[in-house]
Amino acid sequence: MKPVDALTEAEAKRHLHMLILEIRGNDELYYEKDTPSISDADYDAMRARLLAIEARFPNLITKNSPSQKVGVKPTGRFGKITHAVPMLSLDNAFNDEDVRDFVKRVRKFLNLEADRQISFTAEPKIDGLSASLRYEKGQLIHAATRGDGETGEDISANMRTLRDIPETLSGTGWPDVLEVRGEVYISHVDFETMNAKQEHQGKDAYKNPRNAAAGSLRQIDPSVTAKRPLKFFAYAWGEVGAPLASTQYEAVQNLGKWGFSINSQTKLCASSGELIAHYHQIETARSQLGYDIDGVVYKVDDLALQARLGFVSRAPRWAIAHKFPAEKAFTVIEDIDIQVGRTGALTPVARLTPVTVGGVVVSNATLHNEDEIMRKDIRIGDRVEIQRAGDVIPQVLRVLDADREGRSDPFTLPKQCPVCHADAVREIDEKGKEDVIRRCVNGLACPAQAIESLKHFVSRRAYDIDGMGIKQIESFFEKGLVNEPAHIFTLEARNADIKLETWEGWGETSAANLFAAINERREISFQRFLYALGIRHVGHGSANLIAKHYLSFESFMAAIKWAAPKEGEVWGELLSIDGVGEAAAGSLVDFLNAPQNAGVVAELLEHVRVIDAEAPSAGSVVSGKTVVFTGKLKLMSRDEAKAKAQSLGAKVAGSVSQKTDYLVAGPGAGSKLKKAEKLDVKVLSEAEWLALIG
Ligand code: IVH
């Protein structure tokens, strides 16, 4: 793109006209429809270019230029707020069996006696957007979206316009610090009125109340949000200066007394039978409630028990969302495409005649793998029933006209990668079982795998580089400028040749911002670094466990080298990490010892420094110690014992070795106890262990 300095007045006028249309279009997508089509960096670059042209040709400034709108910030959208306590999500239950399992799991974890009663709350799961409101000394300090659970967007100004949200808490008894969490939503009646207005003004209608709520919350100008009929239900809390009550039910009742709307459909239940009965009651009332819900949430009522239960990765053990059945529809398979993913997996994707399912237009569905296609005998041209549940990718349930004449041939997956044409095979594991997934064997030499790996590398839980998203990776990759992670970190040094600021959609500011964001990531946590490598079976949770275990990336890499034969002490240690299974351990060893991958990592390490994971909180007598549990425990379940030990900074291993500090042995302990005695490992009874950890 021509630099602003070089534009003639006629050219400047044309450019301005185009930029105004583009910015307006994108504002509408972003604020009104909640479906931004370009990155923040691209957007900022467009605005920067517009301002630069207007600065050079002030006579070309028109009334309808975005620069003339009051209340619109020239760059950036919302600030960020780090949640004092992460905002968790919920595990799902899809049927009665899952609910009974949930109750059993809770009872088992807590090791409850058969006759010990336990209560749960059951309440509607509101289909809106969650938000967290921080009050200090009774005053609203700020409000944030959920974001990735750790950090959200600062939407204080917009949230202050909601009538359901008190600026000052009422009543008494609230703690000095109180983070109230709940759902922002729009009622059915308000949604209808709002859409009627939209249409009256010649604007597109919103797809559903949730989208309308999202769009309304993202307004830059709070006076626009103020005109939107947003409501808020409080149902949870984050950081609190003092306990809100001793039960979930009372705590939420207190939120009600302090000025929040709480849901009247909440009920206390004493068994899975009662939970399921209340679920059906809410399901029957669903259409009369006046707002969208997508299930019922069950929570352990006793807050002391909630604390004991804690959470696994991003979801509490003490709650579950019982989802309403998925929405279904009929359509036709127009074609089947093959996508090649980060790990080389060939995934067949059905291109469908677009159809509305539960208020959303669906035009693609995953077909999973070739066995699934065969089992359901899915062919191009078939009429099929599809289903969509929540945010998950739509699925094809069944073929409707399997006996019709003139069907196309059965669909088979290619035996070669459609992108790089290398062989695509189904691996056979040690037990002789064939993998259901067919994979391209070409690794990072396959362009599809390389680009998908790069997208994963910059994704939110990995490097999370501001301004470097899917689109930017695609464009750098296509131009041959970034083929592997390390290249991201040399972009700035190469910019004299690249001249990013002159590319379409980029400007001085956005290019500088991108380089700054990249430089910020030259130091990265062990966990993010490992996760970013995109190793099969190594998700964000196992990367975390591994980082906590080895603490430094160097010692981890040394261990991986020694574990290469997949036997012996070092391999055993890797396997002993609770939560790291054989599949993850095997793929770590295979991946990191493969010369090409080792090269990619080594090159990356020339540009970035991996920060050691934090040593487990000192202070606890067992922090940093390795503990093994064996035999039957009486006072708590094995799972609770493990979780407790981990929360105190201990490492829990599955087998006894020289590295074991304590073996906690209950009645019935066998070979582990013998081994511990042989290795002179300290053996404790359950009571002694509890006394030790206090
Ligand atoms: S409790 C730690 N209760 O569902 C538990 N969540 O799928 C925090 N949601 O992120 C959530 N209604 O946005 C809870 N009555 C309710 C809810 C609810 C809707 C949302 C919430 C959460 C998501 C998880």
Residues whose N, C-alpha, C, O or C-beta is under 5 A from the ligand:
A	BS01	IVH	L88 S89 L90 E123 P124 K125 I126 S130 E183 Y235 A236 V297 P316
